Amino acid sequence: MRAIVPVAGQGKRLWPHTHTVPKVLLHVAGKPMLGHILDELIAVKIERVTFVVGTMGEMVKEYVSKAYCGLQAAYVRQEKLDGLGHAIWLARPTVDDLSEPLLIILGDTLFRADLPTVLNAPVSMIAVKEVDNPQRFGIVELSGDRITNMVEKPKKPPTNLAIVGIYYLRNPKLLFDCLDEIVAADERTDGEIQLTNALRRMVHRGEIIKPFFVDDWYDCGKPETLLATNRALLQAKYRNSAHADAARFPGSIINAPVYIAPNAKVENSIVGPYVTVAEESVIRNSIVSNSIISSCALVQNMILTESIVSDRAKIFGEAYRLNVGDSSEISFGTITTRNRT
């Protein structure tokens, strides 16, 4: 089985962090969010993966080749962000067998689901979840246990069952036939070629597609939701981390759940709860909680909470809430000048 993972999105709501790093490489709960997706694929023995990349695709390729060198990875570039349907359509040349099922997972869709059961289903399956704001999503309509219709971002949603970015499709040929028609007709919703429209065509042509419900689906679209996802995943994976980390950092207090990379440093500080500290970062003389400290960053003499610090950023002084982009250097303190005579 092949998986397609679209990762070309710019992540504008996460600026400044995504000015220089693809959204899917932002750290959350111990690794880039793409790493959580790939761990799920490896767990179900999917090793052929197509990545649809954007302007910073080389960074995605470098990460995958180093951290997941066992994958049989293919890369397709989406020059213009023309919608999810367009991204999947571009991946068609890498799908070498249209008779075997296809799995599509959005690169920023973090979830907990019973994938083995889904992948053994005799029919196509799409992940859904009840949401409070269905106008923002693709929405499904059901008859019994079958999907009968889908609509992308409806103004008057017929249900509150949102499509959440995991698609197991047993008829890839029909999928790409429908996408070919949509691309040829330049059929768009909100200016984009939508995957939802192709799936609706599949249903109307007799493809049986059933929903599977996902309870744990984590949003990484904005700084506050990225931090909420970090909290949830740390609680699930690292709730008992404090004892081992305390032994690593004598003179500091570690409050679980946290993730601190093996080569990160914590000196004379209080870290946690709900803190991710990525590779080669340093926290010194600081109190940090509910935050993400990315790779090669320095946090010194700070009281920091509800903050995201990107790669190579350096923060000195005192602050309470920050979103700091790559290669930044911020120092809080008094500047004194001396008159020269």
VOGU-3710 file (C-alpha; in Angstrom, 3 decimals, decimal comma):
1> mraivpvagq> 0,000/0,000/0,000  1,121/3,547/-0,746  0,425/6,611/1,353  0,219/10,160/0,035  1,105/12,876/2,542  0,473/16,454/1,343  2,868/18,845/3,105  2,926/21,898/0,830  0,805/24,214/2,991  2,404/27,500/4,013
11> gkrlwphtht> 0,930/27,677/7,520  0,311/31,416/7,411  -1,538/31,383/10,734  1,700/30,196/12,339  3,854/33,074/11,136  6,623/33,957/11,988  7,550/30,321/12,678  6,675/29,173/9,155  8,548/31,928/7,340  11,629/29,705/7,187
21> vpkvllhvag> 10,392/26,227/8,181  7,526/24,201/6,685  4,576/23,931/9,020  4,922/20,151/9,232  8,451/20,484/10,633  7,415/22,555/13,638  8,094/20,680/16,858  5,301/19,306/19,004  5,619/16,751/21,813  9,135/15,627/21,073
31> kpmlghilde> 9,417/15,763/17,273  8,237/17,612/14,170  4,534/17,053/13,570  5,364/15,144/10,358  7,311/12,660/12,473  4,177/11,726/14,403  2,410/10,953/11,096  5,287/8,844/9,796  5,440/6,901/13,058  1,796/5,946/12,515
41> liavkiervt> 2,532/4,778/8,963  5,530/2,705/10,009  3,481/1,104/12,777  1,092/-0,298/10,141  3,982/-1,288/7,857  3,409/1,318/5,149  6,822/2,101/3,697  5,978/3,647/0,295  5,132/7,295/0,855  4,630/10,143/-1,592
51> fvvgtmgemv> 5,156/13,629/-0,187  3,574/16,563/-2,007  5,906/19,407/-1,090  5,947/23,168/-1,559  8,521/25,941/-1,603  10,568/24,497/1,274  10,330/20,922/0,085  14,078/20,305/0,365  13,793/20,708/4,142  11,079/18,036/4,239
61> keyvskaycg> 13,210/15,751/2,080  16,252/16,270/4,306  14,249/15,517/7,458  12,677/12,349/6,035  15,970/11,054/4,609  17,706/11,449/7,974  14,983/10,491/10,441  13,111/7,901/8,324  15,751/6,579/5,947  13,941/3,227/5,656
71> lqaayvrqek> 10,986/4,744/3,816  10,654/4,420/0,061  9,942/8,116/-0,350  8,842/9,916/-3,495  8,471/13,683/-3,808  6,161/15,760/-5,992  6,334/19,554/-6,013  3,151/21,609/-5,959  4,364/24,855/-7,504  1,058/26,634/-6,930
81> ldglghaiwl> -1,026/25,885/-3,847  -4,157/25,021/-5,785  -6,004/22,897/-3,250  -5,848/19,430/-1,738  -7,455/17,816/-4,774  -4,760/19,318/-6,972  -2,046/18,041/-4,614  -3,356/14,475/-4,789  -3,780/14,709/-8,572  -0,111/15,682/-8,901
91> arptvddlse> 0,884/12,531/-6,986  -0,722/10,238/-9,587  2,580/9,356/-11,389  3,999/7,909/-8,154  1,054/5,525/-7,626  2,384/2,489/-9,450  -0,538/0,141/-8,801  -4,076/1,521/-9,084  -5,534/-1,817/-8,065  -4,277/-1,649/-4,472
101> plliilgdtl> -5,740/0,621/-1,761  -4,379/4,101/-1,180  -4,035/5,949/2,129  -4,041/9,752/2,227  -3,067/11,526/5,449  -2,616/15,282/5,712  0,838/16,125/7,014  -0,497/18,313/9,822  -3,247/15,885/10,904  -2,236/14,518/14,294
111> fradlptvln> -4,600/11,883/15,564  -5,079/8,705/17,527  -7,078/6,129/15,604  -7,268/2,384/15,089  -5,530/2,376/11,715  -5,046/-1,416/11,522  -8,818/-1,933/11,650  -9,384/0,765/9,029  -6,781/-0,714/6,677  -8,464/-4,115/6,885
121> apvsmiavke> -11,889/-2,730/5,985  -13,507/-4,178/2,841  -14,688/-0,717/1,713  -13,262/2,783/1,535  -13,202/4,711/4,822  -12,881/8,409/5,716  -12,147/9,812/9,167  -14,789/12,147/10,572  -15,407/13,991/13,793  -18,266/16,025/15,196
131> vdnpqrfgiv> -17,263/19,700/15,309  -18,800/22,922/16,557  -17,884/24,929/13,427  -18,678/22,720/10,411  -18,577/25,700/8,033  -14,753/25,460/8,143  -14,546/21,854/6,917  -15,574/19,345/4,343  -18,795/17,796/5,682  -20,311/14,350/5,114
141> elsgdritnm> -23,940/13,259/5,032  -24,853/9,713/6,039  -27,518/7,169/5,350  -27,079/4,446/7,907  -23,375/3,666/7,970  -22,632/4,929/4,443  -21,592/8,351/3,213  -24,101/9,590/0,661  -22,831/13,102/0,020  -19,977/15,475/0,818
151> vekpkkpptn> -19,695/19,228/0,558  -16,709/21,494/1,106  -17,121/24,346/3,629  -20,886/24,731/3,271  -22,523/27,965/4,406  -25,438/25,914/5,752  -23,920/22,584/6,825  -26,298/19,617/6,583  -24,447/17,899/9,469  -21,605/18,641/11,857
161> laivgiyylr> -19,523/15,622/10,743  -16,232/17,061/9,512  -13,712/15,260/7,325  -10,497/15,368/9,344  -7,763/14,386/6,915  -7,435/10,577/6,846  -8,705/8,776/3,736  -8,494/5,026/3,034  -9,543/4,530/-0,582  -9,872/1,089/-2,143
171> npkllfdcld> -10,459/2,367/-5,687  -7,611/4,756/-6,556  -8,357/4,489/-10,281  -11,823/5,957/-9,778  -10,345/8,648/-7,531  -7,863/9,779/-10,181  -10,472/9,542/-12,938  -12,664/11,935/-10,941  -9,721/14,241/-10,244  -8,833/14,249/-13,963
181> eivaadertd> -12,351/15,433/-14,769  -12,302/18,134/-12,094  -8,887/19,449/-13,151  -9,882/19,430/-16,849  -13,075/21,358/-16,051  -11,204/23,643/-13,616  -13,941/22,937/-11,077  -13,168/24,906/-7,927  -14,610/25,635/-4,510  -13,269/28,727/-2,723
191> geiqltnalr> -10,808/29,084/-5,591  -9,229/25,648/-5,108  -9,498/22,166/-6,593  -10,983/20,211/-3,728  -10,494/16,542/-2,875  -13,977/16,549/-1,341  -15,528/17,162/-4,770  -13,719/14,144/-6,230  -14,835/11,963/-3,341  -18,426/13,099/-3,862
201> rmvhrgeiik> -18,199/12,039/-7,501  -16,903/8,648/-6,394  -19,897/8,172/-4,094  -22,353/9,228/-6,793  -20,771/6,641/-9,119  -21,373/3,836/-6,674  -18,220/3,723/-4,563  -19,081/2,624/-1,032  -17,396/4,947/1,455  -18,043/4,650/5,167
211> pffvddwydc> -16,999/6,958/8,009  -14,816/6,045/10,919  -14,949/8,292/13,927  -11,826/9,847/15,413  -12,050/11,075/18,988  -8,492/12,369/19,350  -7,780/14,784/16,523  -5,321/17,571/17,182  -5,281/20,936/15,479  -1,869/22,468/14,742
221> gkpetllatn> -3,044/25,440/12,708  -2,463/28,331/15,127  -0,004/29,024/17,962  -2,619/28,456/20,663  -3,857/25,194/19,130  -0,301/24,006/18,509  0,384/24,500/22,208  -2,840/22,692/23,105  -1,767/19,766/20,914  1,641/19,781/22,570
231> rallqakyrn> -0,058/19,514/25,966  -2,331/16,667/24,914  0,405/14,597/23,300  2,859/15,136/26,142  0,188/13,992/28,591  -0,411/10,879/26,499  3,234/9,975/25,838  5,405/11,498/28,547  3,301/11,715/31,677  5,957/9,830/33,688
241> sahadaarfp> 8,977/11,639/32,291  9,943/13,776/35,282  11,932/11,220/37,294  14,342/10,313/34,503  14,743/13,922/33,431  15,393/15,072/36,984  18,329/12,663/37,158  19,727/14,139/33,932  19,597/17,715/35,192  20,716/18,006/38,821
251> gsiinapvyi> 20,032/21,435/40,241  16,893/21,832/38,131  13,256/20,883/38,720  11,416/18,993/35,991  7,608/18,853/36,185  6,018/16,185/33,990  4,866/15,840/31,358  7,786/17,139/29,342  9,980/16,062/26,481  13,628/17,136/26,639
261> apnakvensi> 15,840/15,954/23,780  18,834/13,808/24,761  21,353/16,480/23,740  19,424/19,465/25,156  20,640/21,186/28,319  18,714/22,439/31,345  20,699/24,382/33,933  19,421/25,809/37,203  15,859/25,980/35,900  12,287/24,840/36,431
271> vgpyvtvaee> 10,880/23,173/33,306  7,321/21,950/32,894  4,676/20,974/32,862  3,854/20,726/29,148  7,192/21,706/27,677  8,959/20,362/24,586  12,687/21,109/24,362  14,170/20,076/21,013  17,680/19,061/19,993  20,683/21,115/21,116
281> svirnsivsn> 18,597/23,736/22,902  19,612/25,258/26,226  17,434/26,497/29,083  19,438/28,322/31,740  18,341/30,143/34,916  14,724/30,132/33,747  11,192/29,012/34,510  9,457/27,540/31,465  5,993/25,990/31,274  3,410/25,208/28,568
291> siisscalvq> 5,851/26,046/25,769  7,721/24,660/22,766  11,446/25,355/22,528  12,697/24,329/19,097  16,144/23,194/17,945  19,352/25,034/18,840  17,504/27,719/20,821  18,700/29,458/23,976  16,389/30,586/26,785  18,235/32,366/29,582
301> nmiltesivs> 17,049/34,332/32,625  13,414/34,047/31,541  9,993/33,413/33,001  8,277/31,923/29,980  4,834/30,432/29,465  2,435/29,789/26,555  5,275/30,489/24,140  6,812/29,057/20,988  10,501/29,654/20,355  11,734/28,609/16,911
311> drakifgeay> 15,070/27,188/15,756  18,225/29,073/16,696  16,360/31,829/18,517  18,020/33,340/21,582  16,009/34,956/24,371  17,509/36,785/27,318  15,875/38,753/30,105  12,241/38,553/31,234  9,041/37,916/29,311  5,760/36,119/29,793
321> rlnvgdssei> 4,464/35,297/26,336  6,295/35,239/23,007  6,148/33,812/19,492  9,707/34,109/18,201  10,736/33,139/14,673  13,894/31,474/13,382  17,327/32,998/13,998  15,893/35,787/16,161  17,715/37,277/19,125  15,700/39,137/21,772
331> sfgtittrnr> 17,142/40,681/24,911  15,021/42,349/27,599  16,777/44,746/29,941  17,920/48,284/30,539  20,195/49,933/28,030  22,489/52,529/29,574  24,465/55,096/27,645  27,513/56,981/28,727  28,336/60,479/27,556  31,777/60,776/26,030
341> t> 33,874/63,801/26,807
//
